Amino acid sequence: MAKLELEPGEENLGKWTMNYLPPGGGRYTGKLVVTDRRLLFDAKFDTSLGGVIDQLMNRYGDNGVLSIPKSEISSVKKKSSLTKKQAIVTLTDGQEHVFDYGALMSVDKVVAALQR
């Protein structure tokens, strides 16, 4: 896992292990870090069907780190159902980035940190 480096003076608001569903498809497991300036996601594994097949065939590479400045976030909302709890981040360009915490964990703290 890549080391998530904070910028000088940047405040860490929280860190969670979550699934990330990017706008282009896929499902990644990794660490979400929310700071007062940006959202960082360090993708560890692609858990989508295609990602699992690639891993089994040893064609899986490093996913790297997603970094989204908070100035590019237009809205954050939570979506809950019996089987999943999600924080949905919509950017100013309309892209939706979904962070899924599964069925048992609340996303309230994640949403609060993203909205701060």
C-alpha positions in Angstrom: 0.0 0.0 0.0 1.3 3.4 -0.9 2.0 5.8 2.0 -0.7 8.5 2.2 1.3 11.7 2.8 -0.4 14.7 4.2 0.7 18.2 3.1 2.2 20.6 5.7 -0.6 21.9 7.9 -3.2 19.4 6.5 -5.5 17.9 9.2 -6.5 14.2 9.1 -10.2 14.0 9.8 -10.5 10.2 9.6 -9.4 6.9 8.1 -11.6 3.9 7.1 -11.2 0.6 5.2 -13.9 0.7 2.6 -14.8 -0.3 -0.9 -14.6 2.3 -3.7 -16.8 2.1 -6.8 -15.3 4.6 -9.4 -17.4 6.2 -12.1 -15.9 4.0 -14.8 -16.7 0.8 -13.1 -14.9 -1.7 -10.9 -14.8 -2.2 -7.1 -11.7 -1.5 -5.1 -10.9 -2.3 -1.4 -8.5 0.1 0.3 -8.1 2.9 2.8 -10.1 6.1 2.6 -8.5 9.1 4.3 -10.4 12.4 4.6 -8.5 15.5 5.5 -9.6 19.2 5.8 -8.3 19.7 2.2 -9.0 16.5 0.2 -10.2 12.9 0.0 -7.5 10.2 -0.6 -8.2 6.6 -1.4 -5.3 4.0 -1.5 -6.6 1.1 -3.6 -5.4 -2.2 -2.4 -7.4 -4.8 -4.3 -9.8 -4.7 -7.3 -12.6 -7.0 -6.0 -14.7 -6.7 -9.2 -15.0 -9.9 -11.2 -12.5 -8.7 -13.8 -10.1 -7.6 -11.1 -10.2 -11.0 -9.4 -9.6 -12.8 -12.7 -6.6 -10.5 -13.4 -5.2 -11.2 -9.9 -5.6 -15.0 -10.4 -3.7 -14.8 -13.7 -0.9 -12.6 -12.1 -1.8 -9.6 -14.3 -2.7 -7.3 -11.5 -0.7 -4.1 -11.0 -0.7 -1.3 -8.5 -3.8 0.8 -8.5 -2.2 3.8 -6.8 -3.9 6.6 -4.9 -6.9 8.6 -5.8 -6.8 12.2 -4.6 -9.8 14.6 -4.8 -9.5 18.2 -3.6 -12.5 19.2 -1.5 -12.9 22.2 -3.7 -14.0 19.8 -6.5 -16.7 18.2 -4.4 -20.2 19.6 -5.1 -22.2 17.3 -2.8 -21.9 14.4 -0.4 -24.9 12.2 0.5 -25.4 8.9 2.2 -27.4 6.0 0.9 -28.4 3.2 3.2 -30.2 -0.1 2.5 -30.3 -3.5 4.3 -27.2 -4.7 2.4 -25.0 -1.6 2.0 -24.2 1.8 3.5 -22.7 4.2 1.0 -21.2 7.7 0.9 -21.8 9.2 -2.6 -19.4 12.0 -3.5 -20.5 14.1 -6.6 -17.8 16.3 -8.2 -18.4 19.6 -9.8 -18.1 17.9 -13.2 -20.9 15.5 -12.3 -18.9 12.4 -11.7 -20.1 10.2 -8.8 -17.6 8.4 -6.6 -19.2 5.8 -4.3 -17.6 4.6 -1.0 -19.3 1.5 0.3 -19.0 0.4 3.9 -21.0 -2.9 3.6 -24.1 -3.8 5.5 -23.0 -3.5 9.1 -21.1 -0.2 9.4 -22.5 3.3 9.4 -21.1 5.9 7.0 -22.2 8.8 9.2 -18.7 9.7 10.3 -17.4 9.4 6.7 -20.1 11.7 5.4 -19.5 14.2 8.3 -15.7 14.3 7.5 -16.4 14.7 3.8 -18.8 17.6 4.4 -16.4 19.4 6.8 
